[in-house]
Amino acid sequence: MDSHHDDYIARATAHDGLVRAFAIRSTGVVEELATRHQTYPAVTAGLGRLASGALIMGVMLKQAEHLLTLRVRGGGPAGTLLVTANGAGEVRGLVSNPQPDVPQSRNGKLNVSGVVGRDGQLTVTKDMGMRHPYSSTVELVSGEVGEDLAYYLARSEQVPSAVGIGVFVREDGSVEAAGGYIVQLLPGLSEETVGEIESKIRALPHPTTMLRSGDSPEDILTRIFPAGYELLDRIPVRLHCPCSRERAERALMLLGREALEEMRLEGLERGHTAAVCQFCAAEYRFTTAEMDELIEQSRAA
Ligand code: ZN
Protein backbone atom coordinates (compact mmCIF):
# COMPACT_ATOMS: atom_id res chain seq x y z
CA MET A 1 0.00 0.00 0.00
CA ASP A 2 1.46 3.32 -1.02
CA SER A 3 0.27 6.87 -1.36
CA HIS A 4 1.20 8.88 -4.42
CA HIS A 5 1.04 12.53 -3.49
CA ASP A 6 3.56 15.29 -3.49
CA ASP A 7 4.26 14.88 0.21
CA TYR A 8 7.75 15.60 1.49
CA ILE A 9 9.93 17.00 4.25
CA ALA A 10 12.26 19.91 3.61
CA ARG A 11 15.23 19.57 5.97
CA ALA A 12 17.29 22.66 6.59
CA THR A 13 19.71 24.44 8.89
CA ALA A 14 20.01 28.13 9.64
CA HIS A 15 22.19 30.48 11.70
CA ASP A 16 25.46 28.64 11.06
CA GLY A 17 24.02 25.24 11.82
CA LEU A 18 22.75 26.23 15.27
CA VAL A 19 19.13 25.86 14.16
CA ARG A 20 17.69 22.63 12.75
CA ALA A 21 14.45 23.04 10.85
CA PHE A 22 12.02 20.66 9.20
CA ALA A 23 8.84 21.50 7.32
CA ILE A 24 6.44 18.89 6.01
CA ARG A 25 3.49 18.54 3.69
CA SER A 26 1.71 15.28 4.55
CA THR A 27 -1.76 15.79 3.06
CA GLY A 28 -1.78 12.58 1.02
CA VAL A 29 -0.40 10.47 3.88
CA VAL A 30 -3.06 11.70 6.30
CA GLU A 31 -5.86 11.35 3.74
CA GLU A 32 -4.88 7.74 3.17
CA LEU A 33 -4.58 7.03 6.91
CA ALA A 34 -8.11 8.40 7.36
CA THR A 35 -9.45 6.31 4.48
CA ARG A 36 -7.73 3.13 5.66
CA HIS A 37 -9.00 3.44 9.23
CA GLN A 38 -12.32 5.20 8.50
CA THR A 39 -11.60 7.82 11.15
CA TYR A 40 -14.00 10.51 12.31
CA PRO A 41 -12.72 14.09 11.72
CA ALA A 42 -11.18 14.83 15.15
CA VAL A 43 -9.46 11.42 15.10
CA THR A 44 -8.22 12.10 11.56
CA ALA A 45 -6.67 15.29 12.90
CA GLY A 46 -5.15 13.67 16.00
CA LEU A 47 -3.73 10.66 14.17
CA GLY A 48 -2.64 12.87 11.25
CA ARG A 49 -0.78 15.29 13.52
CA LEU A 50 0.93 12.38 15.26
CA ALA A 51 1.91 10.79 11.93
CA SER A 52 3.24 14.10 10.58
CA GLY A 53 5.32 14.67 13.73
CA ALA A 54 6.56 11.07 13.60
CA LEU A 55 7.67 11.49 9.98
CA ILE A 56 9.84 14.47 10.95
CA MET A 57 11.19 12.76 14.08
CA GLY A 58 11.82 9.67 11.93
CA VAL A 59 14.12 11.50 9.54
CA MET A 60 16.01 12.87 12.57
CA LEU A 61 17.15 9.25 13.11
CA LYS A 62 20.58 8.48 11.70
CA GLN A 63 19.66 5.63 9.35
CA ALA A 64 16.83 4.73 6.99
CA GLU A 65 16.03 1.44 8.74
CA HIS A 66 15.89 2.95 12.24
CA LEU A 67 12.38 3.01 13.69
CA LEU A 68 10.53 5.53 15.80
CA THR A 69 7.25 4.71 17.54
CA LEU A 70 4.97 7.29 19.13
CA ARG A 71 2.23 6.01 21.41
CA VAL A 72 -0.33 8.36 22.93
CA ARG A 73 -2.54 7.07 25.71
CA GLY A 74 -4.61 10.06 26.71
CA GLY A 75 -7.59 8.36 28.28
CA GLY A 76 -9.97 9.83 25.70
CA PRO A 77 -12.70 8.02 23.74
CA ALA A 78 -10.39 7.37 20.75
CA GLY A 79 -8.21 5.17 22.97
CA THR A 80 -4.56 4.65 22.08
CA LEU A 81 -2.98 6.29 19.03
CA LEU A 82 0.10 4.52 17.70
CA VAL A 83 2.33 5.48 14.79
CA THR A 84 5.64 4.11 13.57
CA ALA A 85 7.97 5.94 11.21
CA ASN A 86 11.42 5.09 9.88
CA GLY A 87 14.41 7.10 8.75
CA ALA A 88 13.34 6.78 5.12
CA GLY A 89 10.16 8.86 5.34
CA GLU A 90 7.70 5.99 5.73
CA VAL A 91 4.96 5.90 8.35
CA ARG A 92 2.02 3.79 9.42
CA GLY A 93 -0.46 4.26 12.22
CA LEU A 94 -3.53 3.02 14.00
CA VAL A 95 -6.02 4.10 16.62
CA SER A 96 -8.00 1.82 18.93
CA ASN A 97 -11.35 3.56 18.33
CA PRO A 98 -11.46 5.42 15.00
CA GLN A 99 -15.11 6.47 15.41
CA PRO A 100 -15.69 7.77 18.97
CA ASP A 101 -19.27 8.84 19.55
CA VAL A 102 -18.52 12.39 20.80
CA PRO A 103 -18.75 15.87 19.22
CA GLN A 104 -15.96 16.11 16.64
CA SER A 105 -15.62 19.88 16.91
CA ARG A 106 -15.81 22.52 19.58
CA ASN A 107 -15.88 26.30 19.08
CA GLY A 108 -15.38 25.79 15.35
CA LYS A 109 -12.22 23.70 15.85
CA LEU A 110 -11.68 19.96 15.63
CA ASN A 111 -11.92 18.55 19.12
CA VAL A 112 -8.58 16.71 19.07
CA SER A 113 -7.87 16.79 22.81
CA GLY A 114 -11.49 15.76 23.38
CA VAL A 115 -11.05 12.48 21.49
CA VAL A 116 -7.39 11.86 22.42
CA GLY A 117 -7.80 12.87 26.07
CA ARG A 118 -5.32 14.96 28.02
CA ASP A 119 -4.80 12.80 31.06
CA GLY A 120 -2.12 10.31 30.10
CA GLN A 121 1.25 9.79 28.49
CA LEU A 122 3.23 10.03 25.30
CA THR A 123 5.77 7.24 24.91
CA VAL A 124 8.55 7.51 22.35
CA THR A 125 10.47 4.38 21.40
CA LYS A 126 13.50 4.41 19.11
CA ASP A 127 14.85 1.21 17.65
CA MET A 128 18.28 1.95 16.27
CA GLY A 129 19.44 -1.58 15.73
CA MET A 130 20.93 -1.85 19.24
CA ARG A 131 20.14 -4.72 21.57
CA HIS A 132 17.61 -2.63 23.48
CA PRO A 133 15.35 0.02 21.96
CA TYR A 134 15.43 3.39 23.71
CA SER A 135 12.14 4.38 25.29
CA SER A 136 10.96 7.48 27.12
CA THR A 137 7.58 8.53 28.50
CA VAL A 138 6.31 12.01 29.32
CA GLU A 139 2.98 13.21 30.67
CA LEU A 140 0.67 14.79 28.11
CA VAL A 141 0.53 18.57 28.24
CA SER A 142 -2.62 19.22 26.23
CA GLY A 143 -3.65 16.18 24.19
CA GLU A 144 -3.36 18.39 21.08
CA VAL A 145 -0.29 16.38 19.94
CA GLY A 146 1.95 19.24 18.69
CA GLU A 147 2.45 20.71 22.17
CA ASP A 148 2.95 17.23 23.55
CA LEU A 149 5.71 16.49 21.03
CA ALA A 150 7.36 19.85 21.81
CA TYR A 151 7.28 19.02 25.51
CA TYR A 152 8.84 15.60 24.87
CA LEU A 153 11.65 17.08 22.72
CA ALA A 154 12.47 19.75 25.31
CA ARG A 155 12.10 17.54 28.36
CA SER A 156 13.43 14.20 27.23
CA GLU A 157 15.87 15.08 24.44
CA GLN A 158 16.83 18.43 26.00
CA VAL A 159 16.39 20.30 22.72
CA PRO A 160 14.14 23.37 22.87
CA SER A 161 11.78 22.82 19.94
CA ALA A 162 8.88 24.67 18.36
CA VAL A 163 6.33 22.26 16.90
CA GLY A 164 3.47 23.42 14.69
CA ILE A 165 1.48 20.71 12.96
CA GLY A 166 -2.09 20.66 11.77
CA VAL A 167 -4.69 18.79 9.75
CA PHE A 168 -7.56 20.52 7.96
CA VAL A 169 -10.57 18.25 7.45
CA ARG A 170 -13.32 19.24 4.98
CA GLU A 171 -17.05 19.04 5.74
CA ASP A 172 -17.21 15.68 3.93
CA GLY A 173 -14.46 14.22 6.15
CA SER A 174 -11.72 14.29 3.52
CA VAL A 175 -8.35 15.92 4.21
CA GLU A 176 -7.63 19.22 2.51
CA ALA A 177 -4.24 19.92 4.08
CA ALA A 178 -1.84 18.42 6.59
CA GLY A 179 1.66 19.28 7.69
CA GLY A 180 3.71 21.81 9.60
CA TYR A 181 7.17 22.30 11.02
CA ILE A 182 9.61 21.52 13.82
CA VAL A 183 12.33 24.07 14.60
CA GLN A 184 15.09 23.13 17.05
CA LEU A 185 17.44 25.55 18.77
CA LEU A 186 20.90 24.24 19.58
CA PRO A 187 23.24 25.58 22.27
CA GLY A 188 25.35 28.53 21.20
CA LEU A 189 22.66 30.76 19.71
CA SER A 190 22.61 34.34 20.96
CA GLU A 191 19.60 35.42 22.98
CA GLU A 192 18.87 37.99 20.33
CA THR A 193 18.68 35.35 17.58
CA VAL A 194 16.52 33.09 19.74
CA GLY A 195 14.18 36.04 20.32
CA GLU A 196 13.99 36.76 16.58
CA ILE A 197 13.15 33.17 15.68
CA GLU A 198 10.58 32.91 18.46
CA SER A 199 8.81 36.06 17.33
CA LYS A 200 8.71 34.82 13.71
CA ILE A 201 7.19 31.55 14.86
CA ARG A 202 4.64 33.30 17.09
CA ALA A 203 3.58 35.42 14.09
CA LEU A 204 3.12 32.41 11.77
CA PRO A 205 -0.37 31.60 10.55
CA HIS A 206 -1.69 28.15 11.48
CA PRO A 207 0.18 25.44 9.50
CA THR A 208 -2.90 24.42 7.53
CA THR A 209 -3.65 28.07 6.71
CA MET A 210 -0.21 28.30 5.10
CA LEU A 211 -0.55 24.97 3.28
CA ARG A 212 -4.07 25.77 2.06
CA SER A 213 -2.87 29.09 0.68
CA GLY A 214 -0.38 27.12 -1.43
CA ASP A 215 2.75 27.35 0.71
CA SER A 216 5.30 24.59 0.09
CA PRO A 217 7.45 23.30 2.96
CA GLU A 218 10.23 25.60 1.70
CA ASP A 219 7.83 28.57 1.79
CA ILE A 220 7.09 27.82 5.45
CA LEU A 221 10.84 27.82 6.18
CA THR A 222 11.22 31.15 4.36
CA ARG A 223 8.57 32.68 6.63
CA ILE A 224 10.53 31.51 9.69
CA PHE A 225 13.97 32.46 8.32
CA PRO A 226 13.41 35.48 6.03
CA ALA A 227 17.18 36.16 5.97
CA GLY A 228 17.74 32.70 4.50
CA TYR A 229 18.41 29.10 5.40
CA GLU A 230 20.36 26.22 3.94
CA LEU A 231 18.20 23.49 2.40
CA LEU A 232 19.88 20.13 3.12
CA ASP A 233 17.45 17.83 1.35
CA ARG A 234 13.88 17.09 0.34
CA ILE A 235 12.70 13.72 1.61
CA PRO A 236 9.56 12.22 0.02
CA VAL A 237 7.20 10.80 2.65
CA ARG A 238 4.53 8.16 2.27
CA LEU A 239 2.24 5.81 4.11
CA HIS A 240 3.80 2.38 3.97
CA CYS A 241 3.14 -0.81 5.86
CA PRO A 242 5.74 -3.58 5.69
CA CYS A 243 3.11 -6.28 6.19
CA SER A 244 2.93 -9.16 3.69
CA ARG A 245 1.30 -12.54 3.21
CA GLU A 246 4.48 -14.18 4.53
CA ARG A 247 4.38 -12.07 7.71
CA ALA A 248 0.67 -12.78 8.17
CA GLU A 249 1.45 -16.48 7.86
CA ARG A 250 4.22 -16.25 10.46
CA ALA A 251 1.86 -14.36 12.79
CA LEU A 252 -0.76 -17.09 12.38
CA MET A 253 1.81 -19.78 13.15
CA LEU A 254 2.70 -18.00 16.39
CA LEU A 255 -0.90 -18.40 17.56
CA GLY A 256 -0.39 -22.14 17.90
CA ARG A 257 -2.24 -25.19 16.65
CA GLU A 258 -5.39 -24.89 18.77
CA ALA A 259 -6.07 -21.31 17.72
CA LEU A 260 -5.43 -22.23 14.09
CA GLU A 261 -7.91 -25.12 14.27
CA GLU A 262 -10.51 -22.80 15.78
CA MET A 263 -9.96 -20.24 13.00
CA ARG A 264 -10.17 -22.95 10.37
CA LEU A 265 -13.54 -24.06 11.77
CA GLU A 266 -14.85 -20.49 11.85
CA GLY A 267 -13.78 -19.96 8.25
CA LEU A 268 -15.06 -23.31 6.99
CA GLU A 269 -18.36 -21.96 5.65
CA ARG A 270 -16.70 -19.07 3.79
CA GLY A 271 -13.99 -21.41 2.53
CA HIS A 272 -11.22 -19.20 3.90
CA THR A 273 -9.77 -17.57 7.01
CA ALA A 274 -8.87 -13.89 6.82
CA ALA A 275 -5.98 -12.27 8.67
CA VAL A 276 -6.31 -8.47 8.69
CA CYS A 277 -3.33 -6.15 9.31
CA GLN A 278 -4.25 -3.77 12.14
CA PHE A 279 -2.00 -1.06 10.73
CA CYS A 280 -3.25 -0.83 7.15
CA ALA A 281 -6.39 -2.99 7.00
CA ALA A 282 -4.85 -5.21 4.32
CA GLU A 283 -6.58 -8.60 4.29
CA TYR A 284 -4.69 -11.84 3.73
CA ARG A 285 -6.88 -14.85 2.95
CA PHE A 286 -6.00 -18.46 3.64
CA THR A 287 -8.16 -21.14 2.08
CA THR A 288 -9.31 -24.09 4.18
CA ALA A 289 -6.69 -26.22 2.41
CA GLU A 290 -3.98 -23.69 3.24
CA MET A 291 -5.16 -23.61 6.86
CA ASP A 292 -4.87 -27.41 6.93
CA GLU A 293 -1.30 -27.06 5.75
CA LEU A 294 -0.47 -24.45 8.44
CA ILE A 295 -2.02 -26.69 11.10
CA GLU A 296 0.05 -29.60 9.80
CA GLN A 297 3.23 -27.46 9.96
CA SER A 298 2.46 -26.28 13.49
CA ARG A 299 2.02 -29.90 14.53
CA ALA A 300 5.47 -30.69 13.16
CA ALA A 301 7.05 -27.66 14.83
ZN1 ZN B 1 -0.22 -3.70 6.99
Residues whose N, C-alpha, C, O or C-beta is under 5 A from the ligand:
A	BS01	ZN	C241 C243 C277 F279 C280 A282
